[in-house]
Amino acid sequence: MGDDAIKKRMARAKRRAVEDLRSFGYQVVVSDNSPVCLMAYNESSVKIIRICLDKPLPVDRKSIGDLLASPLISRELWIRQAGEERFDKHKIESLSRG
């Protein structure tokens, strides 16, 4: 798959994630994919989300796990498989322990 096709797939996945989050009452801030794709919040929670296509690389888990964040903030990896409507969602624990 070429770079343009991958970029289009990622853009569609991000749009779908934003729609999903908004349908559950979250406000969403879209980022530039490094290392966070989306930040979502509502009155009771905050999520930072990295979106991956097909199979996440170790760098995907590490980049979001290394972020310093309050324990109240959920770090999540959302994986979109080709042809699937839904995301596989995984909470990522902090990889950096002080």
C-alpha distances in whole Angstrom, upper triangle without the diagonal:
4,7,8,6,7,10,11,10,12,15,15,16,18,20,21,22,24,26,26,28,30,31,33,35,33,33,29,28,25,24,21,19,21,23,23,21,24,28,30,34,36,40,40,36,34,30,28,24,21,18,15,12,12,14,16,17,21,21,20,23,25,24,25,28,30,30,34,35,38,38,38,34,32,29,26,22,20,18,15,14,12,14,17,20,21,20,22,24,25,28,28,31,32,32,34,38,40
4,6,5,6,9,10,11,12,14,16,17,18,20,21,23,25,26,27,29,30,32,34,35,33,32,29,28,24,23,20,18,20,22,23,21,24,28,30,34,37,40,40,37,34,31,28,25,21,19,16,14,15,17,18,18,22,21,20,24,25,24,26,29,30,30,34,35,38,38,38,35,32,29,27,23,22,19,17,17,15,17,20,22,23,22,24,26,27,30,29,32,33,32,34,38,41
4,5,5,6,9,10,10,12,14,15,16,18,20,21,22,24,26,27,28,30,32,33,31,30,26,25,21,19,16,15,17,19,20,18,21,25,27,31,34,38,38,35,31,28,25,22,19,16,15,13,15,16,17,17,20,19,18,22,23,22,23,26,27,27,31,32,35,36,36,32,30,27,25,22,20,18,17,17,15,18,20,22,23,22,23,24,26,28,27,31,31,30,32,36,38
4,5,5,6,9,10,11,12,14,15,17,18,20,21,23,24,26,27,29,31,32,30,29,25,24,20,19,16,16,18,20,21,18,21,25,27,31,33,37,38,34,31,28,26,23,20,17,16,14,16,18,19,20,23,22,20,24,26,24,25,28,29,29,32,33,36,37,37,33,31,28,26,23,21,19,17,18,16,18,20,21,22,21,24,25,27,29,29,32,32,32,34,38,40
4,5,5,6,9,10,11,12,14,15,17,18,20,21,22,24,26,27,29,31,29,28,25,24,20,20,18,16,19,21,21,18,21,25,26,30,33,36,37,34,31,28,25,22,19,16,14,12,14,16,18,19,22,22,20,23,25,24,24,28,29,29,33,33,36,36,36,32,30,27,24,21,19,17,14,14,12,14,16,18,19,19,21,23,25,28,28,31,32,32,34,38,40
4,5,5,6,9,10,10,12,14,15,16,18,20,21,22,24,26,27,29,27,26,23,22,18,17,15,13,16,17,18,15,18,22,24,27,30,34,34,31,28,24,22,19,16,13,11,9,11,13,14,15,19,18,16,19,21,20,21,24,25,25,29,30,32,33,33,29,27,24,21,18,16,14,12,12,11,14,15,17,18,17,18,20,22,24,24,28,28,28,30,34,36
4,5,5,6,9,10,10,12,14,15,16,18,20,21,22,24,26,27,25,24,20,19,15,14,12,11,14,16,16,13,16,20,22,26,29,32,32,29,26,23,21,18,15,12,11,10,13,16,16,17,20,18,16,20,22,20,20,24,25,24,28,28,31,32,32,28,26,23,21,18,16,15,13,15,13,16,17,18,19,17,19,21,22,24,24,28,28,28,30,34,36
4,5,5,6,9,10,11,12,14,15,17,18,20,21,23,25,26,24,23,20,19,16,16,14,14,17,19,18,15,17,20,22,26,28,32,32,30,27,24,22,19,16,13,13,11,14,17,18,19,23,21,19,22,24,22,22,26,27,27,30,30,33,33,33,29,27,24,22,19,17,15,13,14,12,14,15,16,17,17,19,21,23,25,26,29,30,30,33,36,38
4,5,5,6,9,10,11,12,14,15,16,18,20,21,23,25,23,23,19,19,16,16,15,13,17,18,17,14,16,20,21,24,27,31,31,28,25,22,20,17,14,11,10,8,11,14,15,17,20,20,17,20,22,21,21,24,26,25,29,29,31,31,31,27,25,22,19,16,14,12,9,10,9,11,12,12,14,13,16,18,20,23,23,27,28,28,31,34,37
4,5,5,6,9,10,10,12,14,15,16,18,20,21,23,21,20,17,16,13,13,11,10,13,14,13,10,12,16,18,22,24,28,28,25,22,19,17,13,11,8,8,7,11,13,13,15,18,17,14,17,19,18,17,21,22,22,25,25,28,28,27,24,22,19,16,14,12,11,9,11,11,13,13,13,14,12,15,16,18,20,20,24,25,25,28,31,33
4,5,5,6,9,10,11,12,14,15,17,18,20,21,19,18,15,14,11,12,11,10,14,16,14,10,12,16,17,21,23,27,28,25,22,19,17,14,13,10,11,11,14,17,16,19,21,20,17,20,22,20,19,23,24,23,26,26,28,29,28,24,22,20,18,16,14,13,11,14,13,15,15,14,15,14,17,18,20,22,23,26,27,28,30,33,35
4,5,5,6,9,10,11,12,14,15,17,19,20,19,18,16,16,13,14,14,14,17,18,16,13,13,17,18,21,23,27,27,25,23,20,18,15,14,11,12,11,14,17,17,20,23,22,19,21,24,22,21,24,26,25,28,27,30,30,29,25,23,21,18,16,13,13,10,12,11,12,12,11,12,12,16,17,20,22,23,27,28,29,31,35,37
4,5,5,6,9,10,10,12,14,15,17,19,17,17,14,15,12,13,13,12,16,16,14,10,11,15,15,19,21,25,25,22,20,17,15,12,11,8,9,8,11,14,14,17,20,19,16,18,21,19,18,21,23,22,25,25,27,27,26,22,20,18,15,13,9,9,7,10,10,11,10,9,10,9,12,13,16,18,19,23,24,26,28,31,34
4,5,5,6,9,10,11,12,14,16,17,14,14,11,11,8,10,11,10,13,14,11,8,8,11,12,16,19,22,23,20,17,14,13,10,10,7,10,10,14,16,15,18,20,19,16,18,20,18,16,20,22,20,23,22,24,25,23,20,18,16,14,12,10,11,10,13,14,15,14,12,12,11,14,14,16,18,19,22,23,25,27,30,32
4,5,5,6,9,10,11,12,15,16,14,13,11,12,9,12,13,13,17,17,15,11,10,13,13,16,18,22,23,21,19,16,15,13,13,11,13,13,16,19,19,21,24,23,19,21,24,21,20,23,25,23,26,25,26,27,25,22,20,19,17,15,13,14,12,15,15,15,14,12,12,12,16,16,19,20,22,25,26,28,30,33,35
4,5,5,6,9,10,11,13,15,14,14,12,14,12,15,16,15,19,19,16,12,12,14,14,17,18,22,22,20,18,16,16,13,13,11,13,13,15,18,18,21,24,23,19,21,24,22,20,23,26,24,27,25,27,26,25,22,19,18,16,14,11,12,10,13,13,13,11,9,9,9,13,13,17,19,21,24,26,28,30,33,35
4,5,5,6,9,10,11,13,11,12,10,11,10,13,14,13,16,16,13,10,9,11,10,13,15,19,19,16,15,12,12,9,10,8,11,12,15,17,16,19,21,21,17,18,21,19,17,20,22,21,23,21,23,23,21,18,15,15,12,11,9,10,10,13,15,15,13,10,9,8,11,11,14,15,17,21,22,24,27,29,32
4,5,5,6,9,10,11,9,9,7,9,8,11,14,14,17,17,13,10,8,10,9,12,13,17,18,16,14,12,12,11,12,11,14,16,18,20,19,22,24,23,19,20,23,21,18,21,23,21,23,21,23,23,21,18,16,16,14,14,12,14,13,17,18,18,16,14,12,12,15,14,17,17,19,22,24,26,28,31,33
4,6,5,6,9,10,10,10,9,12,12,15,17,17,21,21,17,14,12,13,11,14,14,18,19,17,16,15,15,14,15,14,17,17,20,22,22,25,27,26,22,23,26,24,22,24,27,25,27,25,25,25,23,20,19,19,16,17,14,15,14,17,18,18,16,12,12,12,16,15,18,20,22,25,27,29,31,34,36
4,6,5,7,9,9,11,10,13,13,16,19,18,21,20,17,14,12,13,11,13,13,17,17,15,15,13,14,13,15,13,16,17,19,21,20,24,25,25,21,22,25,23,20,23,25,24,26,23,24,23,21,19,16,17,14,15,12,14,13,16,18,17,14,11,9,10,13,12,16,17,20,23,25,27,30,32,34
4,5,5,7,5,8,7,11,12,15,18,17,20,19,15,13,10,10,7,9,10,13,14,12,11,10,12,11,13,13,16,18,20,22,21,24,25,24,21,21,23,22,19,21,23,21,23,20,21,20,18,15,14,14,13,14,12,15,15,18,20,20,17,14,12,12,14,12,15,15,18,21,23,25,27,29,32
4,5,5,5,6,7,11,12,16,19,19,22,21,18,15,12,12,9,10,10,13,14,13,13,13,14,14,17,16,19,21,23,25,24,27,29,28,24,24,27,25,22,24,26,24,25,22,23,23,20,18,17,18,16,18,15,18,18,21,23,22,20,16,15,15,18,16,19,19,22,24,26,29,30,32,34
4,6,7,10,11,15,16,19,22,22,25,24,20,18,15,15,12,12,12,15,15,15,15,15,17,16,19,18,21,22,24,26,25,29,30,30,26,26,29,27,24,26,29,27,28,25,25,25,22,20,18,20,18,19,16,19,18,21,22,21,19,15,14,15,17,16,19,20,23,26,28,30,33,34,36
4,6,9,11,15,16,20,23,22,25,24,20,18,15,14,11,10,9,12,12,12,13,13,15,15,18,18,21,23,24,26,25,28,29,29,25,25,27,26,23,24,27,25,26,23,22,21,18,17,16,17,16,18,16,19,19,22,24,23,20,17,15,15,17,15,18,18,21,23,25,28,30,32,34
4,7,9,13,16,19,22,22,25,24,20,18,15,13,10,8,7,9,11,11,12,13,15,16,19,19,23,25,27,28,27,30,31,30,26,26,28,27,23,25,27,25,25,22,21,21,18,17,16,18,17,19,18,21,21,25,27,26,23,20,18,18,20,18,20,19,22,24,26,29,31,32,34
4,6,10,12,15,19,19,21,20,16,15,11,9,6,5,5,8,10,9,9,9,12,13,16,17,20,23,25,26,25,27,28,27,23,23,25,23,20,22,24,21,22,19,19,19,16,14,13,15,15,17,16,19,20,23,25,25,23,20,17,17,19,16,18,17,20,22,23,26,28,29,31
4,7,10,13,17,18,20,19,15,14,10,8,5,5,6,10,12,11,10,10,12,13,16,17,21,23,26,27,25,28,29,27,23,24,25,23,20,22,24,21,21,19,19,20,17,14,15,16,16,18,17,20,21,25,26,27,24,21,20,19,21,18,20,19,21,23,24,27,28,30,31
4,6,10,13,14,16,16,12,10,7,6,4,7,9,13,14,12,10,9,10,10,13,14,18,20,23,24,22,25,26,24,20,21,23,20,17,20,22,19,20,18,18,20,17,14,14,14,14,16,15,18,18,22,24,24,22,20,18,17,19,17,18,18,19,22,22,25,26,28,30
4,6,10,12,14,14,10,9,6,5,6,9,12,15,16,14,11,10,10,10,12,14,17,20,23,24,22,24,25,22,19,20,21,18,16,19,20,17,18,17,18,20,18,15,15,15,15,16,16,19,19,23,25,26,24,22,20,18,20,18,20,19,20,22,22,24,25,27,28
4,7,9,11,12,9,6,5,7,9,12,15,18,19,17,14,12,10,10,11,11,15,17,21,22,20,21,23,20,17,19,20,17,15,19,20,17,19,18,20,22,20,17,16,15,15,15,14,17,17,21,22,23,22,20,19,17,19,18,19,19,19,22,22,24,25,28,29
4,6,8,9,6,5,6,8,11,14,17,21,21,18,15,13,10,10,10,11,14,17,20,21,18,19,20,18,15,17,18,14,13,17,17,15,17,17,19,21,20,17,16,14,14,14,15,17,18,21,22,24,23,22,21,18,20,18,19,19,19,21,20,22,23,26,27
4,6,8,7,6,8,11,14,18,21,24,25,22,18,16,13,12,10,11,13,15,19,20,17,18,19,16,14,17,17,14,14,17,17,15,18,19,22,24,23,19,19,16,16,15,15,17,17,21,22,24,23,23,22,19,21,20,20,20,20,22,21,22,23,26,28
4,5,5,4,8,11,14,18,21,25,25,21,18,15,11,9,7,8,10,12,16,16,13,14,15,13,10,13,14,11,11,14,15,14,17,17,21,22,22,18,17,14,13,12,12,14,15,18,19,22,21,21,19,17,18,17,17,17,17,19,19,19,20,24,26
3,5,7,10,12,16,19,23,26,25,22,18,15,12,11,8,10,12,15,18,17,14,14,14,11,10,12,12,8,9,13,12,11,15,16,19,21,21,18,17,14,14,13,14,16,17,20,22,25,24,24,22,19,20,18,18,18,16,18,17,17,18,21,23
4,7,10,11,15,18,21,24,24,20,16,13,10,9,7,10,11,14,17,16,13,13,13,10,8,10,9,6,6,10,10,9,12,13,17,18,19,15,14,11,12,11,13,15,17,20,22,25,24,24,22,18,18,17,16,15,13,15,14,14,15,19,20
4,6,7,11,14,18,21,20,17,13,10,7,6,5,8,11,14,17,17,14,14,15,12,10,11,12,8,7,11,11,9,12,12,16,17,17,13,12,9,10,10,11,13,16,19,21,23,22,21,19,16,17,15,14,14,13,15,14,16,17,20,22
4,7,10,14,17,21,21,17,14,11,8,6,5,6,9,12,16,16,14,15,16,14,11,13,14,11,10,14,15,13,16,16,18,19,19,15,14,11,10,10,10,12,13,17,19,21,19,19,17,14,15,14,15,15,15,17,17,19,20,23,25
4,6,10,14,17,17,14,11,8,6,5,7,8,12,15,18,18,16,18,19,17,14,15,16,14,11,15,16,14,16,15,17,18,16,13,12,10,10,10,10,13,14,18,20,22,20,18,16,14,16,13,14,14,15,17,18,20,21,24,26
4,7,11,14,14,11,7,6,5,6,9,11,15,18,21,21,19,21,21,19,16,16,17,15,12,15,16,13,14,12,14,15,13,10,10,10,10,12,12,16,17,21,23,25,23,21,19,16,17,15,15,14,15,17,17,19,20,23,24
4,7,11,11,8,6,5,7,8,11,13,17,20,22,23,21,23,23,22,18,18,20,18,15,17,19,16,17,14,15,15,13,10,10,11,11,13,13,17,18,22,24,25,22,20,18,16,17,14,15,14,16,18,18,21,23,24,26
4,7,8,6,4,6,9,11,15,17,20,23,26,26,24,26,26,25,21,21,22,20,17,19,20,17,17,14,14,14,11,9,10,12,13,16,16,20,21,25,27,28,25,23,20,18,20,17,17,16,17,19,19,23,23,25,26
4,6,6,7,9,12,14,18,20,23,26,28,29,27,29,29,28,25,24,26,24,20,22,23,20,20,17,16,16,12,12,12,15,16,19,19,22,23,27,29,30,27,24,21,20,21,18,19,18,20,21,22,25,26,27,29
4,6,9,12,15,18,21,23,27,29,32,32,30,32,32,31,28,27,28,26,23,24,25,22,21,18,16,16,12,12,14,17,18,22,22,25,27,30,33,33,30,27,25,23,24,21,22,20,22,22,23,27,27,28,29
4,7,10,14,17,20,22,26,28,30,30,28,30,30,29,26,25,26,25,21,21,23,21,20,16,14,13,9,10,11,15,16,20,20,24,26,29,32,32,29,27,24,22,22,19,19,17,19,19,21,24,25,25,27
4,7,10,13,17,19,22,25,27,27,25,27,26,25,22,21,22,21,17,18,20,17,16,13,11,11,7,7,8,11,13,16,17,21,23,26,29,30,27,24,21,19,20,16,16,14,15,16,17,21,22,23,24
4,7,10,14,16,19,23,25,25,22,24,24,22,19,18,19,18,14,15,17,14,14,10,10,10,7,5,6,9,11,14,15,19,21,25,27,28,26,24,21,18,19,15,15,12,14,15,15,19,20,21,22
4,6,10,12,16,19,21,21,18,20,20,19,16,15,16,15,11,13,15,12,13,10,11,11,9,6,5,6,7,10,11,15,17,21,24,25,22,21,18,15,15,12,12,10,11,13,14,17,18,20,22
4,7,10,13,17,19,19,16,18,17,16,13,12,14,11,8,10,12,10,11,9,11,12,11,7,6,5,6,9,10,14,16,20,23,24,22,21,18,15,15,12,12,10,10,12,12,15,16,19,20
4,6,10,13,16,15,13,15,15,14,11,11,13,11,8,11,13,11,14,13,15,15,14,10,8,6,5,6,7,10,13,16,19,21,19,18,15,12,12,9,10,9,10,13,13,16,18,20,22
4,7,10,13,12,10,12,13,11,7,9,11,9,7,10,12,12,15,14,17,17,17,14,11,8,6,5,6,8,11,14,17,19,18,17,15,12,12,10,10,10,10,13,14,15,17,20,23
4,7,10,10,9,11,13,12,9,10,13,12,10,13,16,15,18,18,21,21,20,17,14,11,9,6,5,6,7,11,13,16,14,14,12,9,10,9,11,12,13,16,17,18,21,24,26
4,7,7,6,8,11,11,8,10,13,12,12,14,17,17,20,21,23,23,23,20,17,14,11,7,6,5,6,9,11,14,13,14,13,9,10,10,11,13,14,17,18,19,21,25,27
4,6,7,10,13,13,11,13,16,15,15,18,20,21,24,24,27,27,26,23,20,17,14,10,9,6,5,6,8,11,11,12,12,10,10,12,14,16,17,20,22,22,25,28,31
4,7,10,13,14,12,14,17,17,17,19,22,23,26,26,29,28,28,25,22,19,15,12,10,6,6,4,6,10,10,12,12,10,10,12,14,17,17,21,23,22,26,29,32
4,7,10,11,10,11,14,15,15,17,19,21,24,25,27,26,27,24,21,18,14,11,10,7,8,8,10,14,13,16,14,12,10,12,12,15,15,18,20,19,23,26,29
4,7,8,6,7,10,11,12,13,16,17,21,21,24,23,24,21,18,15,12,8,9,7,10,10,13,16,16,17,16,12,11,11,11,13,12,16,17,16,19,22,26
4,5,5,7,9,10,12,13,14,17,20,22,24,24,25,22,20,16,14,11,12,11,13,14,16,20,19,21,19,16,15,15,14,15,14,16,17,15,18,21,24
4,5,5,6,9,10,11,12,15,18,20,23,22,24,21,19,15,14,11,14,13,16,17,19,23,22,24,22,18,16,16,14,15,12,14,14,12,15,18,21
4,6,5,6,9,10,10,12,16,18,21,21,23,20,18,14,14,12,14,14,17,18,20,24,23,25,23,19,18,17,15,15,13,14,14,12,14,17,20
4,5,5,7,9,10,12,15,17,20,20,21,18,15,12,10,8,10,10,13,15,18,21,20,21,19,15,14,13,12,12,10,13,13,12,15,18,21
4,6,6,6,8,10,14,15,17,17,19,16,13,10,9,7,10,11,15,17,20,23,21,22,19,16,14,12,10,10,7,9,10,9,12,15,18
4,6,5,6,9,12,14,17,17,19,16,15,11,11,10,14,15,18,20,23,26,25,26,23,19,18,16,13,12,9,10,9,7,9,13,16
4,6,5,7,11,13,16,17,18,15,14,10,11,10,13,15,18,20,23,26,25,25,23,19,18,16,14,13,10,11,10,9,11,14,16
4,5,5,9,10,13,14,15,12,10,7,8,8,11,13,17,20,22,25,23,23,21,17,16,13,11,10,7,9,8,9,10,14,16
4,6,8,9,12,12,14,12,10,7,9,10,13,15,19,21,25,27,25,26,23,19,17,14,11,9,6,6,4,5,7,10,13
4,6,9,12,13,15,13,13,10,12,13,16,18,22,24,27,30,29,29,26,22,21,18,15,13,10,9,6,5,6,9,11
4,6,10,11,13,11,11,9,11,13,16,19,22,25,28,30,29,28,25,22,21,18,16,13,10,10,7,8,8,11,12
4,7,9,12,10,11,10,14,16,19,22,25,28,31,34,31,31,28,25,23,20,18,15,12,11,8,10,8,10,10
4,6,8,6,9,8,12,15,18,21,25,28,31,33,31,30,27,23,22,19,17,13,12,10,8,11,11,12,12
4,5,5,9,10,14,17,20,23,26,30,33,35,32,31,28,25,24,20,18,14,13,11,10,13,13,13,13
4,5,7,9,13,16,19,22,26,29,32,34,31,30,26,23,22,18,16,12,11,9,9,13,13,12,14
4,6,10,13,16,19,22,25,28,32,33,30,29,25,22,21,18,16,12,13,12,12,16,16,16,17
4,6,10,13,15,19,22,25,29,30,27,26,22,20,19,15,14,10,11,10,11,14,15,16,17
4,6,10,12,16,19,22,25,27,24,23,19,16,15,11,10,7,8,9,10,13,15,16,18
4,7,10,13,17,20,23,25,22,22,18,15,14,10,8,6,5,7,8,11,13,15,17
4,6,10,13,16,19,21,19,18,15,11,10,7,6,4,6,9,11,13,16,18,21
4,6,10,13,16,18,16,16,13,9,8,6,5,6,7,11,12,14,17,19,22
4,7,10,13,15,13,12,9,6,6,5,6,9,10,14,16,18,20,23,26
4,6,10,12,10,11,9,5,5,6,8,11,13,16,18,19,22,25,28
4,7,9,7,8,7,5,7,9,12,15,16,20,22,23,26,29,32
4,6,5,8,8,7,8,11,14,17,19,22,25,25,28,31,34
4,6,9,10,10,12,15,18,21,22,26,28,28,31,34,38
4,7,9,11,13,16,19,23,25,28,31,31,34,37,40
4,6,8,10,13,16,20,22,26,28,29,32,35,38
4,7,10,13,16,19,22,26,28,30,33,35,38
4,7,9,13,16,19,22,25,26,30,32,35
4,6,9,13,15,19,21,23,26,28,31
4,7,10,13,16,19,20,24,26,29
4,7,10,13,16,18,21,23,26
4,6,10,13,14,18,20,23
4,7,10,12,15,17,20
4,6,8,12,13,17
4,6,9,10,13
4,6,7,10
4,6,10
4,6
4
